[in-house]
Protein backbone atom coordinates (compact mmCIF):
# COMPACT_ATOMS: atom_id res chain seq x y z
CA UNK A 1 0.00 0.00 0.00
CA UNK A 2 1.40 3.43 -0.92
CA UNK A 3 2.47 5.81 1.82
CA UNK A 4 -0.43 8.12 2.75
CA UNK A 5 1.91 11.13 3.00
CA UNK A 6 1.74 13.37 -0.06
CA UNK A 7 5.11 14.13 -1.64
CA UNK A 8 6.27 17.72 -1.57
CA UNK A 9 6.56 17.98 -5.34
CA UNK A 10 4.58 19.18 -8.31
CA UNK A 11 3.21 15.98 -9.91
CA UNK A 12 3.29 17.09 -13.58
CA UNK A 13 6.64 18.84 -13.10
CA UNK A 14 8.12 15.74 -11.48
CA UNK A 15 6.86 13.49 -14.27
CA UNK A 16 8.12 15.91 -16.90
CA UNK A 17 11.52 16.12 -15.22
CA UNK A 18 11.84 12.34 -14.97
CA UNK A 19 10.76 11.60 -18.54
CA UNK A 20 12.26 14.56 -20.37
CA UNK A 21 15.43 15.06 -18.32
CA UNK A 22 18.04 16.92 -20.40
CA UNK A 23 15.84 16.97 -23.52
CA UNK A 24 16.03 20.55 -24.78
CA UNK A 25 12.85 21.99 -26.24
CA UNK A 26 10.61 19.21 -24.87
CA UNK A 27 7.67 19.65 -22.56
CA UNK A 28 4.81 17.52 -21.28
CA UNK A 29 1.23 18.36 -22.25
CA UNK A 30 -0.62 15.12 -21.46
CA UNK A 31 -0.10 12.31 -18.94
CA UNK A 32 -2.35 9.24 -18.96
CA UNK A 33 -2.14 6.70 -16.16
CA UNK A 34 -3.86 3.33 -16.47
CA UNK A 35 -4.46 2.07 -12.96
CA UNK A 36 -5.63 -1.10 -11.26
CA UNK A 37 -8.33 -0.67 -8.61
CA UNK A 38 -8.96 -3.94 -6.80
CA UNK A 39 -10.15 -6.33 -9.53
CA UNK A 40 -11.01 -3.60 -12.04
CA UNK A 41 -9.16 -0.92 -13.94
CA UNK A 42 -9.40 2.78 -14.54
CA UNK A 43 -7.46 5.72 -15.84
CA UNK A 44 -6.41 9.21 -14.88
CA UNK A 45 -5.53 11.74 -17.56
CA UNK A 46 -3.89 15.09 -16.86
CA UNK A 47 -3.60 17.84 -19.49
CA UNK A 48 -1.14 20.65 -18.87
CA UNK A 49 -2.20 23.87 -20.60
CA UNK A 50 0.07 26.85 -21.22
CA UNK A 51 -2.10 29.14 -19.06
CA UNK A 52 -4.89 29.08 -16.53
CA UNK A 53 -7.01 31.17 -18.89
CA UNK A 54 -6.71 28.54 -21.63
CA UNK A 55 -7.57 25.73 -19.18
CA UNK A 56 -10.56 27.74 -17.92
CA UNK A 57 -11.77 28.30 -21.50
CA UNK A 58 -11.49 24.63 -22.46
CA UNK A 59 -13.23 23.52 -19.27
CA UNK A 60 -16.02 26.03 -19.88
CA UNK A 61 -16.66 24.57 -23.33
CA UNK A 62 -16.58 20.85 -22.52
CA UNK A 63 -15.88 20.28 -18.82
CA UNK A 64 -19.48 19.22 -18.23
CA UNK A 65 -19.60 16.78 -21.18
CA UNK A 66 -18.53 13.15 -21.01
CA UNK A 67 -18.41 10.77 -23.95
CA UNK A 68 -18.84 7.20 -22.73
CA UNK A 69 -16.24 4.81 -24.14
CA UNK A 70 -17.46 2.49 -26.89
CA UNK A 71 -16.23 -1.08 -27.13
CA UNK A 72 -15.22 -2.14 -30.62
CA UNK A 73 -13.95 -5.56 -31.51
CA UNK A 74 -11.87 -7.09 -34.23
CA UNK A 75 -10.21 -10.46 -34.58
CA UNK A 76 -6.66 -10.96 -35.83
CA UNK A 77 -6.27 -14.46 -37.30
CA UNK A 78 -3.13 -16.61 -37.41
CA UNK A 79 -2.69 -15.73 -41.10
CA UNK A 80 -2.58 -12.02 -40.05
CA UNK A 81 -5.98 -11.28 -41.65
CA UNK A 82 -8.35 -9.17 -39.58
CA UNK A 83 -12.10 -9.58 -39.23
CA UNK A 84 -13.63 -6.29 -38.21
CA UNK A 85 -16.54 -6.13 -35.81
CA UNK A 86 -19.50 -3.85 -36.19
CA UNK A 87 -18.61 -0.17 -36.54
CA UNK A 88 -18.65 1.88 -33.35
CA UNK A 89 -21.86 3.77 -32.68
CA UNK A 90 -21.08 7.06 -30.99
CA UNK A 91 -23.59 8.46 -28.55
CA UNK A 92 -23.89 12.16 -27.83
CA UNK A 93 -22.01 13.41 -24.77
CA UNK A 94 -23.62 12.96 -21.36
CA UNK A 95 -23.98 16.41 -19.77
CA UNK A 96 -23.51 16.82 -16.01
CA UNK A 97 -24.65 19.60 -13.73
CA UNK A 98 -23.47 17.79 -10.58
CA UNK A 99 -20.24 18.71 -8.80
CA UNK A 100 -18.33 17.84 -5.64
CA UNK A 101 -17.97 20.73 -3.20
CA UNK A 102 -14.47 22.19 -2.82
CA UNK A 103 -12.82 19.98 -5.44
CA UNK A 104 -10.32 21.88 -7.54
CA UNK A 105 -11.26 25.17 -9.17
CA UNK A 106 -14.08 23.53 -11.17
CA UNK A 107 -15.41 20.00 -11.51
CA UNK A 108 -18.23 17.86 -12.87
CA UNK A 109 -19.09 14.28 -11.97
CA UNK A 110 -20.94 11.35 -13.51
CA UNK A 111 -22.35 8.54 -11.37
CA UNK A 112 -22.11 5.63 -13.76
CA UNK A 113 -23.07 5.44 -17.42
CA UNK A 114 -24.70 2.65 -19.32
CA UNK A 115 -25.26 -0.26 -16.95
CA UNK A 116 -22.29 0.25 -14.65
CA UNK A 117 -21.50 2.00 -11.37
CA UNK A 118 -18.31 3.74 -12.51
CA UNK A 119 -17.28 7.09 -11.14
CA UNK A 120 -16.15 9.77 -13.56
CA UNK A 121 -14.76 13.17 -12.61
CA UNK A 122 -13.55 15.98 -14.86
CA UNK A 123 -11.84 18.82 -13.03
CA UNK A 124 -9.66 21.89 -13.43
CA UNK A 125 -6.92 23.00 -11.05
CA UNK A 126 -5.21 26.16 -12.30
CA UNK A 127 -3.79 25.31 -15.73
CA UNK A 128 -4.35 21.55 -15.31
CA UNK A 129 -7.34 19.59 -16.60
CA UNK A 130 -7.89 16.07 -15.30
CA UNK A 131 -10.23 13.20 -16.14
CA UNK A 132 -10.72 10.22 -13.82
CA UNK A 133 -12.70 7.12 -14.74
CA UNK A 134 -12.62 4.45 -12.03
CA UNK A 135 -14.80 1.58 -10.76
CA UNK A 136 -16.94 3.49 -8.22
CA UNK A 137 -17.94 7.03 -7.34
CA UNK A 138 -16.25 6.61 -3.94
CA UNK A 139 -12.99 5.71 -5.70
CA UNK A 140 -13.39 8.69 -8.02
CA UNK A 141 -13.95 11.23 -5.26
CA UNK A 142 -11.10 9.90 -3.10
CA UNK A 143 -8.61 9.81 -5.99
CA UNK A 144 -9.73 13.20 -7.32
CA UNK A 145 -9.15 14.82 -3.93
CA UNK A 146 -5.63 13.33 -3.76
CA UNK A 147 -4.94 14.48 -7.31
CA UNK A 148 -6.06 18.04 -6.56
CA UNK A 149 -3.63 18.18 -3.61
CA UNK A 150 -0.79 17.05 -5.88
CA UNK A 151 -1.67 19.55 -8.61
CA UNK A 152 -1.92 22.46 -6.12
CA UNK A 153 1.65 22.00 -4.82
CA UNK A 154 3.77 24.70 -6.44
VOLODO-321899 format. One record per residue (C-alpha): residue in three letters; x, y, z; residue number from 1. Coordinates in nm, 3 decimals, m for minus. Example, Ala and Ser with C-alpha at 12.3 -4.5 7.8 and 13.67 -1.06 7.14 Angstrom:
# residues 2
[node ALA; [1.230; m0.450; 0.780]; 1]
[node SER; [1.367; m0.106; 0.714]; 2]
***
This chain:
# residues 154
[node UNK; [0.000; 0.000; 0.000]; 1]
[node UNK; [0.140; 0.343; m0.092]; 2]
[node UNK; [0.247; 0.581; 0.182]; 3]
[node UNK; [m0.043; 0.812; 0.275]; 4]
[node UNK; [0.191; 1.113; 0.300]; 5]
[node UNK; [0.174; 1.337; m0.006]; 6]
[node UNK; [0.511; 1.413; m0.164]; 7]
[node UNK; [0.627; 1.772; m0.157]; 8]
[node UNK; [0.656; 1.798; m0.534]; 9]
[node UNK; [0.458; 1.918; m0.831]; 10]
[node UNK; [0.321; 1.598; m0.991]; 11]
[node UNK; [0.329; 1.709; m1.358]; 12]
[node UNK; [0.664; 1.884; m1.310]; 13]
[node UNK; [0.812; 1.574; m1.148]; 14]
[node UNK; [0.686; 1.349; m1.427]; 15]
[node UNK; [0.812; 1.591; m1.690]; 16]
[node UNK; [1.152; 1.612; m1.522]; 17]
[node UNK; [1.184; 1.234; m1.497]; 18]
[node UNK; [1.076; 1.160; m1.854]; 19]
[node UNK; [1.226; 1.456; m2.037]; 20]
[node UNK; [1.543; 1.506; m1.832]; 21]
[node UNK; [1.804; 1.692; m2.040]; 22]
[node UNK; [1.584; 1.697; m2.352]; 23]
[node UNK; [1.603; 2.055; m2.478]; 24]
[node UNK; [1.285; 2.199; m2.624]; 25]
[node UNK; [1.061; 1.921; m2.487]; 26]
[node UNK; [0.767; 1.965; m2.256]; 27]
[node UNK; [0.481; 1.752; m2.128]; 28]
[node UNK; [0.123; 1.836; m2.225]; 29]
[node UNK; [m0.062; 1.512; m2.146]; 30]
[node UNK; [m0.010; 1.231; m1.894]; 31]
[node UNK; [m0.235; 0.924; m1.896]; 32]
[node UNK; [m0.214; 0.670; m1.616]; 33]
[node UNK; [m0.386; 0.333; m1.647]; 34]
[node UNK; [m0.446; 0.207; m1.296]; 35]
[node UNK; [m0.563; m0.110; m1.126]; 36]
[node UNK; [m0.833; m0.067; m0.861]; 37]
[node UNK; [m0.896; m0.394; m0.680]; 38]
[node UNK; [m1.015; m0.633; m0.953]; 39]
[node UNK; [m1.101; m0.360; m1.204]; 40]
[node UNK; [m0.916; m0.092; m1.394]; 41]
[node UNK; [m0.940; 0.278; m1.454]; 42]
[node UNK; [m0.746; 0.572; m1.584]; 43]
[node UNK; [m0.641; 0.921; m1.488]; 44]
[node UNK; [m0.553; 1.174; m1.756]; 45]
[node UNK; [m0.389; 1.509; m1.686]; 46]
[node UNK; [m0.360; 1.784; m1.949]; 47]
[node UNK; [m0.114; 2.065; m1.887]; 48]
[node UNK; [m0.220; 2.387; m2.060]; 49]
[node UNK; [0.007; 2.685; m2.122]; 50]
[node UNK; [m0.210; 2.914; m1.906]; 51]
[node UNK; [m0.489; 2.908; m1.653]; 52]
[node UNK; [m0.701; 3.117; m1.889]; 53]
[node UNK; [m0.671; 2.854; m2.163]; 54]
[node UNK; [m0.757; 2.573; m1.918]; 55]
[node UNK; [m1.056; 2.774; m1.792]; 56]
[node UNK; [m1.177; 2.830; m2.150]; 57]
[node UNK; [m1.149; 2.463; m2.246]; 58]
[node UNK; [m1.323; 2.352; m1.927]; 59]
[node UNK; [m1.602; 2.603; m1.988]; 60]
[node UNK; [m1.666; 2.457; m2.333]; 61]
[node UNK; [m1.658; 2.085; m2.252]; 62]
[node UNK; [m1.588; 2.028; m1.882]; 63]
[node UNK; [m1.948; 1.922; m1.823]; 64]
[node UNK; [m1.960; 1.678; m2.118]; 65]
[node UNK; [m1.853; 1.315; m2.101]; 66]
[node UNK; [m1.841; 1.077; m2.395]; 67]
[node UNK; [m1.884; 0.720; m2.273]; 68]
[node UNK; [m1.624; 0.481; m2.414]; 69]
[node UNK; [m1.746; 0.249; m2.689]; 70]
[node UNK; [m1.623; m0.108; m2.713]; 71]
[node UNK; [m1.522; m0.214; m3.062]; 72]
[node UNK; [m1.395; m0.556; m3.151]; 73]
[node UNK; [m1.187; m0.709; m3.423]; 74]
[node UNK; [m1.021; m1.046; m3.458]; 75]
[node UNK; [m0.666; m1.096; m3.583]; 76]
[node UNK; [m0.627; m1.446; m3.730]; 77]
[node UNK; [m0.313; m1.661; m3.741]; 78]
[node UNK; [m0.269; m1.573; m4.110]; 79]
[node UNK; [m0.258; m1.202; m4.005]; 80]
[node UNK; [m0.598; m1.128; m4.165]; 81]
[node UNK; [m0.835; m0.917; m3.958]; 82]
[node UNK; [m1.210; m0.958; m3.923]; 83]
[node UNK; [m1.363; m0.629; m3.821]; 84]
[node UNK; [m1.654; m0.613; m3.581]; 85]
[node UNK; [m1.950; m0.385; m3.619]; 86]
[node UNK; [m1.861; m0.017; m3.654]; 87]
[node UNK; [m1.865; 0.188; m3.335]; 88]
[node UNK; [m2.186; 0.377; m3.268]; 89]
[node UNK; [m2.108; 0.706; m3.099]; 90]
[node UNK; [m2.359; 0.846; m2.855]; 91]
[node UNK; [m2.389; 1.216; m2.783]; 92]
[node UNK; [m2.201; 1.341; m2.477]; 93]
[node UNK; [m2.362; 1.296; m2.136]; 94]
[node UNK; [m2.398; 1.641; m1.977]; 95]
[node UNK; [m2.351; 1.682; m1.601]; 96]
[node UNK; [m2.465; 1.960; m1.373]; 97]
[node UNK; [m2.347; 1.779; m1.058]; 98]
[node UNK; [m2.024; 1.871; m0.880]; 99]
[node UNK; [m1.833; 1.784; m0.564]; 100]
[node UNK; [m1.797; 2.073; m0.320]; 101]
[node UNK; [m1.447; 2.219; m0.282]; 102]
[node UNK; [m1.282; 1.998; m0.544]; 103]
[node UNK; [m1.032; 2.188; m0.754]; 104]
[node UNK; [m1.126; 2.517; m0.917]; 105]
[node UNK; [m1.408; 2.353; m1.117]; 106]
[node UNK; [m1.541; 2.000; m1.151]; 107]
[node UNK; [m1.823; 1.786; m1.287]; 108]
[node UNK; [m1.909; 1.428; m1.197]; 109]
[node UNK; [m2.094; 1.135; m1.351]; 110]
[node UNK; [m2.235; 0.854; m1.137]; 111]
[node UNK; [m2.211; 0.563; m1.376]; 112]
[node UNK; [m2.307; 0.544; m1.742]; 113]
[node UNK; [m2.470; 0.265; m1.932]; 114]
[node UNK; [m2.526; m0.026; m1.695]; 115]
[node UNK; [m2.229; 0.025; m1.465]; 116]
[node UNK; [m2.150; 0.200; m1.137]; 117]
[node UNK; [m1.831; 0.374; m1.251]; 118]
[node UNK; [m1.728; 0.709; m1.114]; 119]
[node UNK; [m1.615; 0.977; m1.356]; 120]
[node UNK; [m1.476; 1.317; m1.261]; 121]
[node UNK; [m1.355; 1.598; m1.486]; 122]
[node UNK; [m1.184; 1.882; m1.303]; 123]
[node UNK; [m0.966; 2.189; m1.343]; 124]
[node UNK; [m0.692; 2.300; m1.105]; 125]
[node UNK; [m0.521; 2.616; m1.230]; 126]
[node UNK; [m0.379; 2.531; m1.573]; 127]
[node UNK; [m0.435; 2.155; m1.531]; 128]
[node UNK; [m0.734; 1.959; m1.660]; 129]
[node UNK; [m0.789; 1.607; m1.530]; 130]
[node UNK; [m1.023; 1.320; m1.614]; 131]
[node UNK; [m1.072; 1.022; m1.382]; 132]
[node UNK; [m1.270; 0.712; m1.474]; 133]
[node UNK; [m1.262; 0.445; m1.203]; 134]
[node UNK; [m1.480; 0.158; m1.076]; 135]
[node UNK; [m1.694; 0.349; m0.822]; 136]
[node UNK; [m1.794; 0.703; m0.734]; 137]
[node UNK; [m1.625; 0.661; m0.394]; 138]
[node UNK; [m1.299; 0.571; m0.570]; 139]
[node UNK; [m1.339; 0.869; m0.802]; 140]
[node UNK; [m1.395; 1.123; m0.526]; 141]
[node UNK; [m1.110; 0.990; m0.310]; 142]
[node UNK; [m0.861; 0.981; m0.599]; 143]
[node UNK; [m0.973; 1.320; m0.732]; 144]
[node UNK; [m0.915; 1.482; m0.393]; 145]
[node UNK; [m0.563; 1.333; m0.376]; 146]
[node UNK; [m0.494; 1.448; m0.731]; 147]
[node UNK; [m0.606; 1.804; m0.656]; 148]
[node UNK; [m0.363; 1.818; m0.361]; 149]
[node UNK; [m0.079; 1.705; m0.588]; 150]
[node UNK; [m0.167; 1.955; m0.861]; 151]
[node UNK; [m0.192; 2.246; m0.612]; 152]
[node UNK; [0.165; 2.200; m0.482]; 153]
[node UNK; [0.377; 2.470; m0.644]; 154]
***
